[in-house]
């Protein structure tokens, strides 16, 4: 069983602006769905308790992304995300939440966030935009992807059955087109496109610029072993660990993920730490 350090690619600390999001205000709903005790630090919104849990579990770094949601969820200001990163040096990496609806402004905000605020990349969760609906391969977004690719700025996106009005928003096919058309653009898919596990792994097999973070769905959900099979073969360098805190209990998800049947200690170390360290440029 893996006993080394971990980097958490799906993490939201109990601080503003994240505490205004659905993930903090719906904790009982998420936990009731799977019959799991909620994380004490998430329920209490306690940073000291969160850091204590991280230390005990050897989570040495957390990664979070902003979200722009026009209707049902509080948007996360990028200046606030940057403040968290700066207030806790070395502990976190932040991705800016970007509003895609005005691509010119999206590019300007991306440049500001990366160059002035010190954020690593951008996050877009298009599954929430249903009026009008939009997919990642919409041609209107291509100037933004071109800017990201030319400036070596990674794109993070959330694809799963929980994100969006219907299941089509979880399917990786639109992202496949983006990965094909921008082969040097790093694309990180949190929630791992569940329940389309085989499709997501198949896309990543074909597109070497795609990374998968199963996080919430990485243990116990139907098809979760597909991620492990991919890690044990062609996807050893592009699968990344995440807890989905506070949606999941940190301790439970770490302990269960450590029991996954990785074929070697080397593969497990890549999954829990090395892949993320390389991707984020951490020592």
N, C-alpha and C positions, 0 to 999 in steps of 0.2 A: 504494500500500500504506500502511495506517495506521501512523503512527510516533509517536503521542501516548502519554499515560499510560494505564494499565489498572487496573481494579479487579477483583479475583478473587473471585467469588461462591461458589466451591466450593473450600475451602482448609482444610487442617489442619496447623498447624505441628508440628514434631517435639518436642513437649513433653507431659509428663503433664498431663491425662489422655488425650490423643489417641494417644500412643504405645502405650497398652494396647489400642487398638482393632484390629479386623481389618485396617483399611486399612494399618497399619504392619507387621503381622505376616504379611500375604499379598502383599506387593509383588511377589515373583518370580512368583506365580500370575497376578496381573493383567497383568504385562508379557509373560509367555509367551503369553497369549491373543492378543495383537495383534502380537507380534514386535517390541517396542519396548524400547530400552534404558531401564532405570529411572532416575529422577532421583537424582543423586548425593547431594543434600542429604537426600532421603528415606531412602535406603539407610543413610547414615551417621548419620542423626538429628542433623544438625549445623545449629544455628540460624545461625551465622555464614555458612556456605556458602549456606544458604537465602536470607538477606538479600542476599548477593552476587548470587545468581541473580536475585532480584526486582529489584535495582537495574539490572542489565544489561538486563533485559527491560522495564523501566519499569512494573513492577507496584507501585503506590504504596500499595495497601491490600488486605487479605485479610479474608474473611468466613467464619466457621465456626459450625457448629451442634453442640450436644450430641446425644447419642443414648441413649435408654433401651432396652436390649435384655435381656430377662429370662433368656435361655437361653445363647446361644453367644458373646456379646460383652461385654466389660467396659463398664459404663455410665460415662458421663462426668459427673463431679460439676460442678454449675454454679458452685460457688465456685472451682474450679480454672480453669474457662473465664473467669470474671471476673478472676482473677488475671493470666492471660495478657494480657487487654485492658489492664489497669491497668499491668502491667510494661512494656508497649511502647506508650505513649500515641500515638494517631494512626495506628498501624499496622494495627490490627485492629478488627473489629466482631464481637461474639459474640451468638449466639442460644442460649437455654437449652434443654437437653434436658428434655422434659416427659413424665412418666408419665401416660397417659390413663386408667389403670384405676380411679383414684379421682378423679372430676372435681372434687369439692370441694377436695381437696388439690392437684390440678393448677392450679386457679385461684389458690390461696394461694401456690404455688411460683412461678407466673407473676408475681404481684404482687411477691413478694420479689425475684425476679431482675431485674425491670425497675426497680423503685423503689429497691432497696437495693444491688444488685450492678452496676447500670449496663448490663445487657444490653439488646439492641435489640428482641428478640422471642423467639418460641419455635420449636423444631423438634420435629416428631413424624414418625417413620418407621414408620407402622403396618404396612407390608408385612412386617416381621419378626415381627409378632404373629400366629401361626398356631394358637395353642392357648390360648384360642379365637380364631379369626380375627375381624378387625374391619376395616371400611372407614371412610373419612373421613366418609361421610354417615350414620353411625350416630347415631340420635337421642340417645343417651346423651351424645354429645360436644357437642350444641348449646348447653348452658349455657356451656361453655368458649368456643365461637366467639362467643357473644353478649358475653361479657366482653371478648374480644379486640377485637371490632368497636367496642364502646362506648368502649374506652380507647385506640383507635388503635394496637394492638399487632399487628405483622405475624406471619403464620404461615408458616414454612418447612417443606417436606415433600419427601422424596426418593421419586420414582416412576421406576422403570426395571426392565428385565428382570433386573438383577442384585440387586434388592432384593426379598426375599420368597421364599416357597416355590414360587410358580407365577406365570405371566405375568399373571394377573388383577390382581395388586397393582400392576402398572404402568399399568393403564388409567385415563385421566383422568375417566371418567364419574362416579364417586362425588364427586370434587372439584368437578365441574360443579354438582352439587346444592348443595354448600356455598357455592360462589361465587354461585349464584342466590339462596340464602336469606339470605346475609350480603353484600350487594353493596358494603358499605363496608369489608369485611375484606380487607386486602392478603394475597394468597396467592402465595408464591414456590415454584416447583416445580423443584428441582434434578434433574439427570439428564434433564430435559425430557420425561418419560414415554416415552422411547424403549423399544420400537420403534414406539409409537403416535404417530408424529410428526404425521401429518395430523389425527388426532383431537385431539391436544393443541393444535395451532395453531387448529383449528376452535373448540375450547372457548374459547381465549383471544380469538378474534375476537368471540365472543358475550359473554364475561365480561371487562369492562374492568378488573377487579380482580385478574386473574391474570397473573403474570409467569413466563416460562420461562427456565431456565438449562440449555442442552444439555450444557455442560461436557464430560465424558468422551466423549459421543456427538456432539459438535458438528462433527467432521470425520472423514471416511473411513468412517463407519458407514452401512449402507443407510438411505436416506431423509434423510440429514443436510442435503441441500440444501433440504429443505422448510422448515427453520428460516430459511434465508437468504431464500427466496422470501417468507416471512411478514414478515421484517424489511424487505424491500424494498417491501412494500405496507402492510398494516394493522398490523403488529406492531413497527414501528420503535422505539416508545417502551417496549416491554415485553419485549424480549429482552436477556439479560444474559450476559456472558462469565464463564467459570469454567475453571480448569485441572484440577480434581479432584486436585490434589496431595495426597498422594504417590502416588495411583493412576496418575497420568500424569506423564510427564516435562515439567516446566514449559516448558523451551526448545522442545521439539518441538511442544507444543500451542499455544504462542503463535505460533510461526512458521507453522504450518499454518493456524491460524485467520485469520491476517493475509492469507492468499491467498484467503479466501472471496470470492465475487463480489458484494459489496455494491454497490448501484447508485450510491453516492456516498460521499464522505469524511464527510459529515454522518451518514449511517446507520451507518457503521463507528464513528465517535466515540461515537454513542449506545450501540451495542452494547458497546464495550470500556470505556467510562468514564461518559458522562453519565447514562445511565439509572440506573446503580447509585448515582452520586453524589446524584442527586435522591431516589431511593428511601430512601437511608440518611441523608439530611440532611447530606452532607459538602460542604465548600466546594470 
